[in-house]
Amino acid sequence: MIEERVLDYRYSHGPLLIKEWSDLFVFNKRPCKFTTKFSEYDVNPQTEECYLINTTMYYWQPNDIHNEELQSRYMNNFSKGAVRTSYSEAF
């Protein structure tokens, strides 16, 4: 059985189940809606407590997911700027 986990150093000290991670942000602890399109959130942000979109590790900001949908810009490597920023935040 595969259990997906979230690695989010800013909010936890180790891998969390998706529900455990989202509960850190969702006050009423309702499950987040899974979607494959950023536009579903962008058009209807008030209809759900939160939305989850699975991406690869190369997507750093919501704008990256939005650009994939609008411009077919797929990320398949790390941007040097994102790596530098992540490094400075971690250390």
C-alpha positions as CSV (number, residue, x, y, z in Angstrom):
1,M,0.0,0.0,0.0
2,I,1.3,3.4,-0.9
3,E,0.7,6.3,1.4
4,E,1.5,9.7,0.0
5,R,3.3,12.1,2.4
6,V,4.0,15.8,2.4
7,L,7.5,17.1,3.2
8,D,7.1,20.7,4.4
9,Y,10.0,21.8,6.5
10,R,8.4,25.1,7.4
11,Y,5.4,23.5,9.1
12,S,6.6,20.1,10.3
13,H,9.8,18.2,11.2
14,G,9.1,15.2,9.1
15,P,6.8,13.7,6.5
16,L,3.1,13.9,7.2
17,L,0.1,12.2,5.7
18,I,-1.8,14.6,3.4
19,K,-4.7,14.9,5.8
20,E,-2.4,15.6,8.8
21,W,-0.6,18.3,6.8
22,S,-3.9,20.0,5.6
23,D,-5.3,19.9,9.1
24,L,-2.5,22.3,10.1
25,F,-4.2,25.0,7.9
26,V,-7.9,24.0,7.8
27,F,-9.5,25.2,11.0
28,N,-12.5,22.8,10.8
29,K,-10.4,19.9,9.7
30,R,-12.6,19.1,6.7
31,P,-10.9,17.1,3.9
32,C,-9.5,19.2,1.1
33,K,-10.9,18.7,-2.4
34,F,-8.5,17.1,-4.9
35,T,-8.4,18.6,-8.3
36,T,-6.1,18.5,-11.4
37,K,-6.7,22.0,-12.5
38,F,-5.6,25.3,-10.9
39,S,-8.5,27.0,-12.6
40,E,-11.0,25.1,-10.5
41,Y,-9.6,26.7,-7.4
42,D,-9.0,30.1,-9.2
43,V,-12.7,30.4,-10.3
44,N,-14.3,29.0,-7.1
45,P,-12.0,29.7,-4.1
46,Q,-14.9,30.1,-1.7
47,T,-16.7,26.8,-2.5
48,E,-14.2,24.7,-0.6
49,E,-12.1,25.0,2.5
50,C,-9.0,24.1,0.5
51,Y,-7.9,22.4,-2.7
52,L,-5.1,19.9,-3.3
53,I,-3.3,19.4,-6.6
54,N,-0.7,16.7,-6.9
55,T,2.4,17.8,-8.8
56,T,6.0,16.8,-9.1
57,M,8.6,18.1,-6.7
58,Y,9.6,20.8,-9.3
59,Y,6.5,22.9,-8.8
60,W,7.3,25.4,-6.1
61,Q,4.5,28.0,-6.2
62,P,0.9,28.0,-7.2
63,N,1.8,30.2,-10.2
64,D,3.9,27.3,-11.6
65,I,0.8,25.1,-11.6
66,H,-1.2,27.9,-13.2
67,N,1.4,28.4,-15.9
68,E,1.2,24.6,-16.7
69,E,-2.5,24.8,-17.3
70,L,-2.5,28.1,-19.3
71,Q,0.7,27.8,-21.3
72,S,1.5,24.1,-21.2
73,R,4.8,25.0,-19.4
74,Y,5.7,21.8,-17.7
75,M,8.4,21.8,-15.1
76,N,10.8,18.9,-15.1
77,N,13.8,20.4,-13.3
78,F,14.5,22.8,-10.5
79,S,14.9,26.5,-11.1
80,K,18.2,27.9,-9.6
81,G,16.3,30.8,-8.0
82,A,13.9,28.4,-6.2
83,V,16.8,26.3,-5.0
84,R,18.6,29.4,-3.7
85,T,15.5,30.7,-1.9
86,S,14.8,27.3,-0.4
87,Y,18.3,26.9,0.8
88,S,18.3,30.4,2.4
89,E,15.0,29.6,4.2
90,A,16.2,26.3,5.5
91,F,19.5,27.5,6.8
